[in-house]
Amino acid sequence: MKFKTTCLIEQKSLLAKLMAAENITVEHKKIPTAAFDVKNRVLYLPILKWKPGSEVYDLFCAHEVGHALWTPEDGWHSSASKKGKGYKSFLNVVEDARIEKKIKRKFAGARKSMIEGYKSLMNEDFFGLSKMGVDPNDLGLIDRINLYTKAGTAYGIEFSDEEKVWVERVERTETWEDVVKVCDELYDWCKENESETDNSYGEFGEGFEDESDEFEESEEFEESESSDGSDMNEMMSDMFGDDSEENESEEESSSGDSSEDDS
């Protein structure tokens, strides 16, 4: 069992590098969720709670590979530092929506894993709404957009006609510049129309440093010296699918005609 699990870790790490199209570093740590260090090019994946091979694990992997492919380091930090913590939450939500759309488009097989992964996270109250006794529709707009773009219609999220315009603008983002433009305008709109602009529920890679003590070590995740790679072809087929885009430039040009310069 220990050897099989370690083989899966090695294979999933290799798969993440192939998807990211670069030799990123993949580390498995005792953290409650996944994260990607855009500066040092390190993909952190959680161990113990969600094991390699699970839909949640594949969701985390695909999500963070999306950041590796499309989230710029310089733009991310400079934009986030201008307006403080609340604005960074807006960037996180809108950028997550953009990169998840693009990763599903680029790797057709990732779509199913991401949909099923979010279903599992919802069943585990990953976003913490049940624990806090929060009605999703009592949340601010940015948090409802976050839940809607990740979990779809499952939470029964409601938007006013005016809010639906913002949802559509978020969903149409294609570039980082789109993300910043939408966030600038949406953040200002929320400051004028809502009492809070710094809420954030269920963001990947946020605040895991102080929570690692909740996890216990397991022998299943000790390192081994080799992997037979026997399941690698099947995993690649599942993730890449039959409809994966071969030419990202064609994808950008085809979608650019229908997208406005918003994010």
C-alpha positions as CSV (number, residue, x, y, z in Angstrom):
1,M,0.0,0.0,0.0
2,K,2.8,2.4,0.9
3,F,4.6,1.7,-2.3
4,K,1.5,2.1,-4.4
5,T,0.7,5.4,-2.8
6,T,4.2,6.7,-3.3
7,C,4.1,5.6,-7.0
8,L,0.9,7.7,-7.4
9,I,2.6,10.7,-5.8
10,E,5.5,10.4,-8.2
11,Q,3.2,9.9,-11.2
12,K,0.9,12.8,-10.3
13,S,4.0,15.0,-9.8
14,L,5.2,14.2,-13.2
15,L,1.8,14.7,-14.7
16,A,1.6,18.2,-13.1
17,K,5.0,19.0,-14.7
18,L,3.7,17.8,-18.1
19,M,0.6,19.9,-17.8
20,A,2.5,23.0,-16.7
21,A,4.9,22.5,-19.6
22,E,7.9,23.2,-17.4
23,N,10.0,21.5,-14.8
24,I,8.1,23.0,-11.8
25,T,8.9,21.7,-8.3
26,V,6.1,19.6,-6.8
27,E,6.1,19.2,-3.0
28,H,3.6,17.3,-0.9
29,K,3.1,18.9,2.5
30,K,0.9,18.7,5.6
31,I,-1.4,21.6,4.5
32,P,-5.2,21.8,4.3
33,T,-5.3,22.8,0.6
34,A,-3.1,23.3,-2.5
35,A,-1.1,26.3,-3.5
36,F,1.3,27.5,-6.2
37,D,4.3,29.8,-5.5
38,V,4.4,31.8,-8.7
39,K,7.8,33.3,-7.9
40,N,9.7,30.1,-7.0
41,R,7.6,27.9,-9.3
42,V,6.7,25.4,-6.6
43,L,3.4,23.5,-6.6
44,Y,2.3,22.4,-3.1
45,L,-0.2,19.6,-2.8
46,P,-1.8,18.4,0.4
47,I,-1.2,14.9,1.8
48,L,-3.1,12.7,4.1
49,K,-6.6,14.2,3.9
50,W,-7.0,13.8,0.1
51,K,-4.8,11.1,-1.3
52,P,-3.4,10.9,-4.8
53,G,-5.9,9.4,-7.2
54,S,-8.9,11.2,-5.6
55,E,-11.0,13.7,-7.5
56,V,-10.2,16.4,-5.0
57,Y,-6.5,15.8,-5.4
58,D,-6.8,16.0,-9.2
59,L,-8.9,19.2,-8.8
60,F,-6.2,20.8,-6.7
61,C,-3.5,19.7,-9.1
62,A,-5.3,21.1,-12.2
63,H,-6.2,24.3,-10.4
64,E,-2.6,25.1,-9.3
65,V,-1.2,24.1,-12.7
66,G,-3.6,26.7,-14.1
67,H,-1.8,29.3,-12.0
68,A,1.6,28.0,-13.2
69,L,0.5,28.4,-16.8
70,W,-1.3,31.8,-16.7
71,T,-0.9,33.7,-13.4
72,P,2.0,36.3,-13.8
73,E,4.2,36.8,-10.8
74,D,4.9,40.5,-11.3
75,G,1.3,41.5,-12.0
76,W,0.0,39.4,-9.2
77,H,2.0,41.0,-6.5
78,S,2.0,44.6,-7.7
79,S,-1.8,44.6,-8.3
80,A,-2.5,43.0,-4.9
81,S,-0.2,45.5,-3.0
82,K,-2.0,48.6,-4.3
83,K,-5.3,48.3,-2.5
84,G,-4.7,45.9,0.4
85,K,-6.0,42.6,1.6
86,G,-9.6,43.1,0.5
87,Y,-8.6,43.8,-3.1
88,K,-6.3,40.7,-3.1
89,S,-9.4,38.6,-2.3
90,F,-11.1,40.0,-5.4
91,L,-8.0,39.2,-7.5
92,N,-7.9,35.6,-6.1
93,V,-11.6,35.0,-6.9
94,V,-11.5,36.4,-10.4
95,E,-8.2,34.9,-11.3
96,D,-9.3,31.5,-10.1
97,A,-12.4,31.7,-12.4
98,R,-10.2,32.6,-15.3
99,I,-7.5,29.9,-14.9
100,E,-10.0,27.2,-14.1
101,K,-11.9,28.0,-17.3
102,K,-8.7,27.9,-19.3
103,I,-7.4,24.6,-17.7
104,K,-10.7,22.9,-18.5
105,R,-10.4,24.2,-22.1
106,K,-6.8,23.1,-22.5
107,F,-7.1,19.7,-20.8
108,A,-10.5,18.2,-21.6
109,G,-10.1,15.4,-19.1
110,A,-9.6,17.8,-16.2
111,R,-13.2,19.0,-16.4
112,K,-14.8,15.8,-14.9
113,S,-12.2,15.7,-12.1
114,M,-12.8,19.3,-11.2
115,I,-16.6,19.0,-11.1
116,E,-16.5,15.9,-9.0
117,G,-13.7,17.3,-6.8
118,Y,-15.8,20.4,-6.0
119,K,-18.8,18.1,-5.2
120,S,-16.6,16.3,-2.7
121,L,-15.4,19.5,-1.2
122,M,-18.9,20.8,-0.8
123,N,-19.9,17.6,1.0
124,E,-17.0,18.1,3.4
125,D,-18.1,21.8,4.0
126,F,-14.7,22.9,2.6
127,F,-16.0,26.5,2.3
128,G,-17.1,26.5,5.9
129,L,-20.6,27.7,5.4
130,S,-22.4,25.0,7.4
131,K,-19.9,25.3,10.2
132,M,-20.5,29.0,10.4
133,G,-24.2,28.8,9.9
134,V,-24.0,31.1,6.9
135,D,-26.6,31.2,4.1
136,P,-24.6,31.6,0.8
137,N,-27.0,34.2,-0.4
138,D,-26.2,36.4,2.6
139,L,-22.6,36.7,1.5
140,G,-21.2,39.7,-0.4
141,L,-21.1,39.6,-4.2
142,I,-17.4,38.6,-4.5
143,D,-18.0,35.6,-2.2
144,R,-21.1,34.5,-4.1
145,I,-19.2,34.8,-7.4
146,N,-16.4,32.6,-5.8
147,L,-18.9,29.9,-4.9
148,Y,-20.8,30.1,-8.1
149,T,-17.7,29.9,-10.4
150,K,-16.3,26.9,-8.4
151,A,-19.4,24.9,-7.4
152,G,-21.8,26.0,-10.1
153,T,-25.5,26.0,-9.3
154,A,-25.2,23.5,-6.4
155,Y,-25.4,26.2,-3.7
156,G,-28.4,27.9,-5.2
157,I,-26.6,31.2,-5.5
158,E,-28.8,34.1,-6.4
159,F,-27.8,37.3,-8.2
160,S,-29.7,40.5,-8.9
161,D,-29.9,41.7,-12.5
162,E,-27.2,44.2,-11.8
163,E,-25.0,41.6,-10.1
164,K,-25.4,39.2,-13.1
165,V,-23.6,41.7,-15.3
166,W,-20.5,41.4,-13.0
167,V,-20.8,37.6,-13.0
168,E,-20.8,37.6,-16.8
169,R,-17.8,39.9,-16.9
170,V,-15.8,37.6,-14.5
171,E,-16.7,34.6,-16.7
172,R,-15.5,36.3,-19.8
173,T,-12.0,37.1,-18.6
174,E,-9.3,35.7,-20.8
175,T,-6.1,37.7,-19.9
176,W,-4.5,38.9,-16.7
177,E,-5.2,42.4,-17.9
178,D,-8.9,41.5,-18.0
179,V,-8.7,40.3,-14.4
180,V,-7.2,43.5,-13.1
181,K,-9.7,45.7,-15.1
182,V,-12.7,43.8,-13.7
183,C,-11.3,43.7,-10.2
184,D,-10.6,47.4,-10.2
185,E,-14.2,48.2,-11.2
186,L,-15.9,45.5,-9.2
187,Y,-14.0,46.4,-6.0
188,D,-15.1,50.1,-6.4
189,W,-18.7,49.0,-7.0
190,C,-18.7,46.8,-3.9
191,K,-17.3,49.6,-1.8
192,E,-20.1,51.8,-2.8
193,N,-22.9,49.2,-2.6
194,E,-21.8,46.8,0.2
195,S,-20.5,47.2,3.8
196,E,-17.7,44.7,3.4
197,T,-15.1,44.2,0.7
198,D,-12.6,41.9,2.5
199,N,-14.5,38.6,2.8
200,S,-13.1,35.5,1.3
201,Y,-14.4,31.9,1.5
202,G,-12.6,28.7,0.3
203,E,-9.6,30.3,-1.5
204,F,-6.9,27.8,-2.4
205,G,-3.5,28.4,-1.0
206,E,-4.5,30.9,1.6
207,G,-3.5,30.8,5.3
208,F,-2.3,27.2,5.4
209,E,1.0,27.9,7.2
210,D,-0.4,27.9,10.7
211,E,-2.7,25.0,10.3
212,S,-0.3,22.2,9.4
213,D,-0.3,20.9,13.0
214,E,-3.8,19.5,12.5
215,F,-2.4,16.8,10.3
216,E,-0.6,13.7,11.5
217,E,2.3,11.9,9.8
218,S,1.5,8.6,7.9
219,E,3.8,5.9,6.7
220,E,1.9,5.7,3.5
221,F,3.6,8.9,2.3
222,E,7.2,8.0,3.1
223,E,9.4,8.4,0.0
224,S,10.5,5.3,-2.0
225,E,13.3,5.0,-4.5
226,S,11.4,4.0,-7.6
227,S,8.0,3.9,-9.4
228,D,6.9,1.4,-12.0
229,G,4.8,4.0,-13.8
230,S,2.3,1.4,-14.9
231,D,-0.7,3.7,-14.5
232,M,0.9,6.7,-16.1
233,N,-0.7,6.3,-19.5
234,E,-4.1,5.9,-18.1
235,M,-3.7,9.0,-15.9
236,M,-2.5,11.0,-18.8
237,S,-5.5,9.9,-20.9
238,D,-7.9,10.8,-18.1
239,M,-6.5,14.2,-17.6
240,F,-5.6,15.3,-21.2
241,G,-8.7,13.8,-22.7
242,D,-9.4,13.5,-26.4
243,D,-10.4,17.1,-27.0
244,S,-7.4,18.9,-25.5
245,E,-6.3,22.0,-27.3
246,E,-3.1,21.6,-29.3
247,N,-2.7,25.2,-30.1
248,E,-3.3,27.7,-27.3
249,S,-2.9,30.6,-29.7
250,E,-5.8,29.4,-31.7
251,E,-7.8,29.1,-28.5
252,E,-7.0,32.7,-27.6
253,S,-7.9,34.1,-31.0
254,S,-11.2,32.2,-31.3
255,S,-12.3,33.3,-27.8
256,G,-11.0,36.8,-28.1
257,D,-13.7,37.8,-30.6
258,S,-16.5,37.1,-28.2
259,S,-14.8,38.5,-25.1
260,E,-14.7,42.1,-24.1
261,D,-11.7,43.7,-22.3
262,D,-13.0,42.9,-18.8
263,S,-12.2,40.5,-16.1
